[in-house]
Amino acid sequence: MARCHSEPTERMEDLPRRPVVLVGPPNVGKSALFFRLTGRYATVSNYPGTTVDLLMGRLPEGAPLLDTPGIHSLFPLSAEEQVTQALILSAQPQAVIQVADARHLRQALLLTLQLAELEIPLVLDLNLMDEAQAEGIEIDLEGLAARLGIPVAATVAVSGHGLDRLRALIPEARIPRVRPTYEAPLEEALRQLEERLPPVPGRRYRAIGLLLGDPWTCQQVPDEGLCQEAAALRGALEARYGRPLLYVLTRQRYQWAERLLDGLVRRTPPASGVRQGLRERLDALMLHPIGGWLVIAVALWLTYQIVGVFGAQVLVGFLEETVFGAWILPALTALAQRWIPWGLVQDFLLGPYGQISMALTYGLAIVFPIVGTFFLMFSLMEDSGYLPRLAVMLNRPFKALGLNGRAVLPMVLGLGCVTMATMTTRVLQTRRERVLVTLLLALAVPCSAQLGVIFGMIAMAGPGALGIWLAVVAAVLGLVGALAARVLPGEPSDFILELPPLRAPRLENLALKTLARIEWYLKEVVPLFMLSTAILFALDRLGLLGGIERAMAPLVTGWLGLPPQTAGMFLLGFLRRDYGAAGLFDLARAGALTPHQILVSLVVVTLFVPCIATVMMMIKEHGWRTAAAISAFVFPFAFLVGGVIHHILRWLGWG
């Protein structure tokens, strides 16, 4: 499945022509629907910000299908809406599937009316029908289709219910025959603008765009005087109504949508069962000023048990000691000694820095079971709807960092992959916020592979180490974030976040998401482990590795109080932080690190420079100067904090 990481005006020419496009707000199941329609995996989540990129696949009959970022309007106020607007206006889709929340049909029709004014063939899909029925909502689908003049489907994307009907309706997509009418002053202003525009499909949509001052629409109009005339009309209308024109237009669309739905939607009191009552109480607890933090503590404890205990101890012990240690490595060593006469090749494959003995052992026997269990926990929190509630709980602390709560989303995504999270900082509205979040991501947000190894090592150091590590990371985030917020100019923007309902995760979705992330790990991370090991092998053969370790010894052994061999693990951290963490994990399992040293090494490797891929993404998103400045700060700061923690712990006699 291809991804297009594009800004609104970037690389639109690379997109397929005449695609079928999925459009709709966040949290309505577009990504789940994409998977069902294409048979290919797309990340399914319950919070905004996941589908910041365009996901591309193909329908069974061969037509390209694009999943767009979640939007509420075609007139962009955010980066997501800019991307979707540019796509629809540039790619000339053969059909648009508007995915709507069946529980909130009136709000969905606001987007339907804009698509009608754009005059694009449309199919309306009312998803989440199971949740609508559970709330006692009944919709006359045939009546709605007749009034809109387009096909209307009803689906439950996560289970596949109604998908056959939706597929059959795609070729029947039609331009809606409804056209909302506005109050006389608005209609007169639109008439004046429409008369000046070429008689092409979507002329009314473009007239509305001009009236609202939409930048894209103004760029497409060669007559600069028309944009100035539209601005004058907008000023007169806002003076008449005493409100921003967008507010006035939206209010009148709401009124029009209510009239259109008259008699089509019936509501009955939902049956209040034990499950619904439990869901409501749990939702309230997750957002409670005190109870919400208790839920966070429980979530961390559960993650620690699944990842740190089961993944890092049980699974790693079996794979490293039995599968690799007792079965694979002895058999391959015997074969190599018998069939490979060159000692250099034997060492390259099975020596101390061998591709099999080190790279694959680290990647498959040590890191793989840890990240696999972490991916499972992360998918569980996504599908349940807990992640956006976590964002709400962390909104207030983030305000102290000079950020709005929307910044929580890239930070949470960073727990999956810091590189991808760095790219998603573009959803933030100001450069100040994007740079600040990128700094915090690079400094103190461990990716899934690294975090899994960290949980595994903390399990060896004891439960108290988890509290100390969390306190140090939180303190660093707070201190650096607050200071950077004072240095970087600008003000935080407003925070608006939709909360999807809590849902019982489906085993199928959990399995698909976990397996897809494991596939990413095997394809992207394991090869980097092998490359890093090859570099270490070359440095060792050239006699440079020992020199580097000796040069770092005063810093590592003196300031940090760690064994000399950890210098090599920090060297690995330059290539990938999770690989360096895996090396430390191996040392800890061998008894080479005390609980005190485990904690110090974890602090350093958590605050260490980001991996090469993240640095490249920082350069792409913010320029090489910003990337270099962040990296130059993070490296010495990590060792500074690690040394301070070492001396404090030694003074306290801990570990």
C-alpha positions in Angstrom: 0.0 0.0 0.0 1.5 3.3 -1.0 1.5 6.4 1.0 1.7 10.0 -0.2 3.3 12.3 2.3 2.2 15.5 0.7 1.4 19.0 1.6 -1.7 20.4 0.0 0.1 21.7 -3.1 2.8 19.0 -3.2 3.0 16.1 -5.7 -0.6 16.1 -6.6 0.5 15.2 -10.1 1.8 11.9 -8.7 -1.7 10.7 -7.6 -3.8 8.4 -9.8 -6.3 10.1 -12.1 -10.0 9.5 -11.7 -9.8 7.7 -8.4 -12.6 6.8 -6.0 -12.1 8.9 -2.9 -13.1 8.3 0.7 -14.1 11.5 2.5 -15.4 12.1 6.0 -14.6 13.4 9.5 -12.3 11.6 11.9 -13.6 8.7 13.9 -16.2 7.4 11.4 -14.3 4.3 10.3 -12.9 5.5 7.0 -9.6 3.6 7.4 -11.5 0.4 8.4 -13.7 0.8 5.4 -10.6 1.3 3.2 -9.3 -2.0 4.4 -12.6 -3.8 3.7 -12.9 -2.3 0.2 -9.4 -3.0 -0.9 -8.5 -6.1 1.1 -5.3 -4.4 2.2 -4.3 -3.0 5.5 -4.6 0.6 6.6 -4.0 1.7 10.2 -7.4 1.8 12.0 -7.6 4.2 14.9 -10.2 6.0 16.9 -8.6 9.4 17.2 -7.9 12.3 14.8 -4.5 12.5 13.3 -4.0 8.9 12.2 -4.8 9.3 8.5 -2.7 12.4 8.0 -1.3 10.8 4.9 -3.3 9.6 1.9 -3.6 5.9 1.8 -3.8 4.4 -1.7 -5.2 1.0 -2.7 -7.3 -0.5 -5.4 -10.9 -1.8 -5.5 -11.4 -5.4 -6.7 -12.4 -4.2 -10.1 -9.2 -2.2 -10.4 -10.2 1.4 -9.7 -7.8 3.3 -7.4 -9.1 4.1 -4.0 -7.8 7.0 -1.8 -8.4 7.4 1.9 -8.1 11.1 2.8 -7.5 12.8 6.2 -10.5 13.3 8.4 -12.3 16.6 7.6 -15.5 18.5 8.6 -15.5 21.0 5.7 -14.0 21.4 2.2 -13.1 25.0 3.0 -9.8 24.4 4.9 -9.1 25.5 8.4 -6.5 22.8 9.0 -3.7 21.0 7.2 -6.0 17.9 6.9 -8.7 19.9 5.1 -6.2 21.6 2.9 -4.9 18.2 1.7 -8.4 16.8 1.1 -9.6 19.9 -0.7 -6.5 19.9 -3.0 -7.0 16.2 -3.8 -10.7 16.5 -4.7 -10.2 19.6 -6.8 -7.1 18.3 -8.6 -7.5 14.5 -9.0 -10.9 14.7 -10.7 -12.4 11.7 -8.8 -14.8 9.5 -10.7 -16.7 9.1 -7.4 -16.6 10.3 -3.8 -17.7 8.0 -1.0 -18.7 10.3 1.9 -18.4 8.2 5.1 -20.7 9.6 7.7 -21.5 8.8 11.3 -25.1 7.5 11.3 -25.6 8.9 14.8 -24.8 12.5 13.7 -26.5 12.7 10.3 -27.3 16.4 10.5 -23.6 17.3 10.9 -22.7 15.0 8.1 -25.0 16.7 5.7 -23.0 19.9 6.0 -20.2 18.2 4.1 -22.7 16.5 1.7 -24.1 20.0 0.7 -20.6 21.2 -0.1 -19.9 18.2 -2.3 -23.3 18.8 -3.9 -22.3 22.4 -4.7 -19.0 21.0 -6.1 -21.0 18.8 -8.5 -19.1 15.6 -8.0 -20.6 12.1 -8.3 -21.3 11.0 -4.7 -22.3 8.0 -2.6 -23.3 8.6 1.0 -22.3 5.8 3.4 -23.8 5.8 6.8 -21.3 3.9 8.9 -21.5 2.9 12.6 -25.0 1.8 12.0 -24.7 -0.7 14.9 -24.0 2.2 17.3 -26.8 4.3 15.9 -29.3 1.4 16.4 -28.0 0.9 19.9 -28.9 4.5 20.6 -32.4 4.0 19.2 -31.8 5.9 15.9 -33.7 4.7 12.8 -33.1 6.2 9.4 -35.2 6.0 6.3 -32.4 5.2 3.8 -34.6 5.1 0.7 -36.2 8.4 1.6 -32.8 10.0 2.2 -31.5 8.7 -1.1 -34.6 10.1 -2.9 -34.3 13.6 -1.3 -30.5 13.8 -2.0 -30.7 12.2 -5.4 -27.7 9.9 -4.7 -27.2 6.3 -3.6 -27.1 5.8 0.2 -25.6 2.8 2.0 -25.6 1.7 5.6 -22.5 -0.2 6.9 -20.6 -1.4 9.9 -17.1 -1.2 8.6 -15.3 -3.1 11.4 -17.5 -6.2 10.8 -18.1 -5.9 7.1 -21.8 -5.5 7.4 -23.3 -3.7 4.3 -20.0 -3.7 2.4 -21.4 -5.7 -0.6 -24.2 -3.2 -1.0 -21.8 -0.3 -0.8 -19.5 -1.9 -3.5 -22.5 -2.3 -5.8 -23.5 1.4 -5.3 -20.1 2.9 -6.3 -20.7 2.6 -10.1 -24.1 4.3 -9.5 -22.6 7.4 -7.9 -24.4 10.5 -9.1 -24.1 14.3 -8.7 -26.6 15.3 -5.9 -29.6 17.1 -7.2 -30.1 19.1 -4.0 -28.8 22.6 -3.9 -29.1 24.5 -0.6 -30.6 28.0 -0.8 -29.5 30.7 1.6 -31.1 34.0 2.7 -31.6 36.7 0.1 -28.4 38.8 0.9 -26.2 35.7 0.6 -27.9 34.5 -2.6 -27.5 37.9 -4.2 -23.8 38.0 -3.4 -23.3 34.5 -4.8 -25.2 35.4 -7.9 -22.9 38.3 -8.6 -19.8 36.2 -8.2 -21.2 33.2 -10.2 -22.0 35.5 -13.2 -18.3 36.4 -13.3 -17.1 32.8 -13.2 -16.9 30.4 -16.2 -19.9 28.2 -16.6 -18.2 25.0 -15.4 -19.2 22.3 -12.9 -18.8 23.5 -9.3 -19.2 27.1 -10.1 -21.4 27.7 -7.0 -18.8 26.0 -4.8 -16.1 28.4 -6.2 -18.3 31.4 -5.7 -18.8 30.4 -2.0 -15.0 29.9 -1.8 -14.4 33.4 -3.1 -16.9 34.8 -0.7 -15.3 33.1 2.2 -11.8 34.2 1.1 -10.6 30.6 0.5 -6.9 30.9 -0.7 -7.1 28.0 -3.1 -10.2 29.4 -4.9 -8.6 32.8 -5.2 -5.5 31.3 -6.7 -7.5 29.6 -9.4 -9.3 32.8 -10.5 -7.2 34.7 -13.0 -9.2 37.9 -12.4 -7.7 39.5 -9.3 -10.4 42.1 -9.3 -13.0 39.3 -8.6 -11.2 38.4 -5.4 -11.2 42.0 -4.3 -14.9 42.3 -5.2 -15.6 39.1 -3.1 -13.7 40.6 -0.2 -15.9 43.7 -0.4 -19.1 41.6 -0.5 -17.8 39.6 2.5 -17.2 42.7 4.5 -20.7 44.0 3.7 -22.4 40.7 4.7 -20.4 40.4 7.9 -21.4 44.0 8.8 -25.0 43.2 8.1 -25.1 40.0 10.1 -22.7 41.0 12.9 -21.0 37.6 12.6 -18.2 36.0 10.6 -19.5 34.9 7.3 -18.5 31.3 7.8 -20.6 31.1 10.9 -23.6 32.6 9.1 -23.2 30.2 6.2 -22.8 27.2 8.5 -25.9 28.1 10.5 -28.0 28.4 7.4 -26.7 25.1 6.2 -27.7 23.5 9.5 -31.2 24.8 9.1 -31.4 23.5 5.6 -30.2 20.1 6.7 -32.8 19.9 9.4 -35.6 20.6 6.9 -34.2 17.9 4.6 -34.1 15.3 7.3 -37.7 16.1 8.5 -39.5 12.8 8.9 -36.5 10.7 7.9 -35.0 10.1 11.3 -36.8 8.5 14.2 -35.4 8.3 17.7 -36.6 5.9 20.4 -35.2 5.6 23.9 -32.3 3.3 23.8 -32.3 0.2 25.9 -30.2 0.9 29.0 -28.3 -2.3 29.6 -25.6 -3.2 32.0 -23.0 -2.9 29.3 -24.0 0.6 28.3 -24.1 1.7 31.9 -20.6 0.3 32.5 -19.3 2.1 29.4 -20.7 5.4 30.5 -19.1 5.0 34.0 -15.8 4.0 32.6 -15.8 6.9 30.2 -16.5 9.3 33.0 -13.7 7.7 35.1 -11.2 8.1 32.3 -11.9 11.8 32.1 -12.2 12.5 35.8 -9.5 14.9 37.2 -8.4 12.3 39.7 -9.8 9.0 38.4 -8.3 9.7 34.9 -4.8 9.6 36.4 -5.6 6.3 38.2 -6.6 4.9 34.8 -3.3 6.0 33.3 -1.5 4.3 36.2 -3.4 1.1 35.6 -2.7 1.3 31.8 1.0 1.7 32.5 1.0 -1.2 35.0 -0.8 -3.5 32.5 1.7 -2.5 29.8 4.5 -3.2 32.2 3.1 -6.7 32.9 2.4 -7.6 29.3 5.5 -6.1 27.7 8.1 -6.0 30.5 7.3 -9.3 32.2 5.6 -11.6 29.6 7.3 -10.2 26.5 10.8 -9.3 27.9 11.2 -12.2 30.3 9.1 -15.2 29.2 9.2 -14.8 25.4 12.7 -13.4 25.2 14.0 -16.1 27.5 12.5 -18.8 25.3 13.6 -17.3 22.0 17.1 -16.3 23.1 18.1 -19.2 25.3 16.2 -22.1 23.7 15.5 -21.2 20.0 18.7 -19.3 19.2 21.0 -20.4 22.0 20.3 -24.1 22.0 19.0 -24.8 18.5 19.9 -22.2 15.8 23.3 -20.9 16.7 25.0 -24.2 17.6 23.7 -25.8 14.4 24.8 -22.9 12.2 28.2 -22.7 13.9 28.8 -26.4 13.2 27.7 -25.9 9.5 29.9 -22.8 9.1 33.0 -24.5 10.6 32.5 -27.4 8.2 31.6 -25.6 5.0 33.0 -22.1 5.2 36.8 -22.2 5.2 37.3 -18.4 5.6 37.6 -17.2 9.2 36.6 -13.7 8.2 33.3 -14.9 6.7 32.6 -17.1 9.8 33.2 -14.1 12.1 31.0 -11.9 9.9 28.1 -14.4 10.3 28.6 -15.9 13.7 31.3 -13.9 15.5 30.9 -11.4 18.4 29.5 -8.9 15.8 28.0 -11.4 13.5 25.0 -11.0 11.3 23.3 -14.1 12.8 24.9 -14.2 16.3 24.2 -10.5 17.0 22.0 -8.8 14.4 19.4 -11.5 14.1 19.6 -12.6 17.7 19.0 -9.0 18.8 16.4 -8.3 16.2 14.4 -11.5 16.4 15.1 -13.1 19.8 15.4 -10.0 22.0 13.6 -7.0 20.4 10.9 -8.8 18.4 8.9 -10.4 21.2 9.1 -7.1 23.2 7.9 -4.9 20.4 5.3 -7.4 19.4 3.7 -7.3 22.8 4.0 -3.6 22.9 2.3 -3.3 19.4 -0.5 -5.4 20.8 -1.0 -3.1 23.8 -0.8 0.0 21.6 -3.4 -1.4 19.2 -5.7 -2.3 22.1 -5.6 1.3 23.4 -6.2 2.6 19.9 -9.2 0.4 19.1 -10.8 0.9 22.5 -10.9 4.7 22.1 -8.6 5.3 25.1 -5.9 7.3 23.3 -8.0 10.5 22.7 -9.1 10.4 26.3 -5.4 10.2 27.3 -4.9 13.3 25.1 -7.6 15.1 27.1 -6.0 14.1 30.4 -2.6 15.4 29.2 -4.0 18.6 27.8 -3.5 20.6 30.9 0.1 19.6 31.5 0.9 20.4 27.9 -0.4 23.9 28.4 2.5 24.4 30.8 4.8 23.6 27.9 3.3 26.3 25.7 1.4 23.8 23.6 -2.2 23.1 23.0 -3.7 19.6 23.6 -3.5 18.8 19.9 0.2 18.3 20.3 -0.6 15.3 22.5 -1.5 13.4 19.3 2.0 13.4 17.7 3.5 12.8 21.1 1.3 9.7 21.6 2.0 8.6 18.0 5.7 8.9 18.8 5.3 5.9 21.1 4.7 4.0 17.9 7.3 5.6 15.6 9.1 8.9 16.3 9.9 9.2 12.6 6.2 9.1 11.6 5.2 11.3 14.6 7.7 13.9 13.4 6.0 14.0 10.1 2.5 14.3 11.7 3.6 17.5 13.5 2.4 19.2 10.3 -1.1 18.9 11.7 -0.2 21.6 14.3 -1.1 25.0 13.2 2.1 27.1 13.8 5.8 26.5 13.1 6.5 27.2 16.8 4.4 24.3 17.9 5.8 22.0 15.2 9.4 22.7 16.1 8.7 22.5 19.9 7.0 19.1 19.5 9.7 17.8 17.2 12.3 18.7 19.9 10.3 16.9 22.6 9.9 13.9 20.3 13.6 13.7 19.6 14.5 14.2 23.2 12.2 12.2 25.5 9.7 10.1 23.6 10.9 6.5 23.0 9.5 4.7 19.9 7.7 1.4 20.3 10.8 -0.8 19.7 12.9 1.2 22.2 10.1 1.5 24.7 9.5 -2.2 24.7 13.2 -2.9 25.5 13.0 -0.2 28.2 10.1 -2.0 29.9 12.0 -5.2 29.6 15.1 -3.7 31.4 13.0 -2.0 34.0 11.5 -5.4 34.9 15.1 -6.5 35.8 15.8 -3.4 37.9 12.6 -3.7 40.0 9.3 -1.8 40.1 10.9 1.3 41.8 13.0 1.9 38.7 9.8 2.4 36.6 8.7 5.3 38.9 12.2 6.9 38.8 12.5 6.6 35.1 9.1 8.1 34.5 9.8 10.9 36.9 13.0 11.8 35.1 11.5 11.7 31.6 8.5 13.8 32.8 10.8 16.3 34.5 13.0 16.6 31.4 9.9 17.1 29.2 8.5 19.7 31.5 11.8 21.6 31.9 12.9 21.6 28.3 9.4 22.2 27.0 8.8 25.2 29.3 12.2 26.7 28.5 11.9 26.2 24.8 8.3 27.6 24.9 9.8 30.8 26.3 12.6 31.0 23.7 10.5 30.2 20.6 8.2 33.1 19.6 4.4 32.8 19.2 1.3 31.7 21.0 -0.4 28.2 21.2 -3.5 27.7 19.1 -6.8 26.5 20.4 -7.4 22.8 21.2 -10.5 21.0 19.8 -10.6 17.2 19.9 -13.4 14.8 19.2 -13.9 11.9 21.6 -15.1 8.8 19.9 -17.3 6.4 22.0 -15.5 3.7 23.9 -15.6 0.5 22.0 -14.8 -3.1 22.8 -11.8 -3.9 20.5 -12.4 -6.5 17.9 -9.9 -9.4 17.8 -9.7 -9.1 14.0 -8.7 -5.5 14.1 -6.2 -6.1 16.9 -4.6 -8.9 15.0 -4.4 -7.0 11.7 -2.9 -3.9 13.2 -0.4 -5.8 15.3 0.6 -8.0 12.4 1.0 -5.0 10.1 3.2 -3.2 12.6 5.3 -6.4 13.1 5.6 -6.5 9.3 6.9 -2.9 9.3 9.4 -3.9 12.1 10.7 -6.9 10.1 11.0 -4.9 6.9 12.4 -1.6 8.3 14.1 -2.2 11.6 15.7 -5.7 11.2 17.7 -4.6 8.1 19.0 -1.6 10.0 20.1 -3.9 12.8 22.1 -5.9 10.2 23.6 -2.7 8.8 24.5 -1.5 12.3 26.2 -4.8 13.1 28.1 -4.7 9.8 29.4 -1.3 10.8 30.5 -2.5 14.2 32.1 -5.5 12.6 34.2 -3.2 10.3 35.1 -0.9 13.2 36.2 -3.9 15.3 38.3 -5.4 12.4 39.9 -2.0 11.7 40.8 -1.6 15.4 38.7 1.5 15.7 36.0 0.2 18.0 38.3 -0.3 20.9 39.7 3.2 20.4 36.2 4.7 20.4 35.3 2.8 23.6 38.6 4.0 25.2 37.9 7.6 24.1 34.4 7.4 25.6 35.6 5.6 28.8 36.1 8.7 30.9 32.5 9.8 30.1 30.9 6.4 30.4 32.8 4.9 33.3 33.6 8.2 35.2 30.6 10.4 34.7 27.9 7.8 34.2 29.4 5.0 36.3 28.7 2.3 33.7 30.9 -0.6 32.5 33.3 0.2 29.5 31.4 -2.1 27.1 28.3 0.2 27.3 30.2 2.7 25.2 29.7 0.3 22.2 26.0 0.2 23.0 25.8 4.0 22.9 27.7 3.9 19.6 24.9 1.7 18.3 22.4 4.3 19.5 23.8 6.7 16.9 22.5 4.3 14.3 19.2 3.3 16.0 18.2 4.1 19.6 16.3 0.8 19.9 19.4 -1.2 18.8 21.5 0.5 21.5 18.7 -0.3 24.0 18.8 -3.9 22.8 22.5 -4.1 23.5 22.0 -2.7 27.0 19.3 -5.2 27.5 21.6 -8.0 26.5 24.3 -6.7 29.0 21.7 -6.5 31.7 20.5 -10.1 31.1 24.1 -11.3 31.3 24.4 -9.6 34.8 26.9 -7.0 33.6 24.7 -4.1 34.9 23.4 -3.5 38.4 19.9 -2.1 38.9 21.5 1.3 39.5 23.4 1.1 36.2 20.3 -0.2 34.3 18.4 2.9 35.4 21.2 5.3 34.4 21.7 3.6 31.0 18.0 3.8 30.3 17.8 7.5 31.1 20.7 8.1 28.7 19.4 5.9 25.9 15.9 7.4 26.3 17.2 11.0 26.0 19.7 10.0 23.3 19.8 11.4 19.8 17.0 10.2 17.5 17.6 7.5 14.9 18.9 8.4 11.5 15.4 8.1 9.9 14.1 10.6 12.4 17.0 13.0 11.7 16.2 12.8 8.0 12.5 13.5 8.7 13.4 16.5 10.8 15.5 17.8 7.9 12.6 17.3 5.5 10.0 18.9 7.7 12.0 21.8 9.3 15.3 22.2 7.4 18.8 21.0 8.2 19.6 23.9 10.6 16.7 23.1 12.9 17.6 19.4 12.7 21.2 20.0 13.5 20.4 22.4 16.4 18.0 19.8 17.9 20.6 17.0 17.6 23.4 19.1 18.9 21.3 19.9 22.0 20.0 16.4 22.7 23.3 14.5 22.7 25.2 16.3 25.4 22.0 16.9 27.4 21.3 13.1 27.6 24.7 12.4 29.1 24.4 15.4 31.4 21.1 14.2 32.8 22.4 10.6 33.0 25.4 11.6 35.0 23.3 13.7 37.4 21.0 10.8 38.0 24.0 8.5 38.6 25.5 10.7 41.2 22.1 11.3 42.9 21.4 7.5 43.0 24.9 6.8 44.4 24.4 9.5 47.1 21.1 7.9 48.0 22.5 4.4 48.0 19.9 3.1 45.5 20.6 -0.1 43.6 
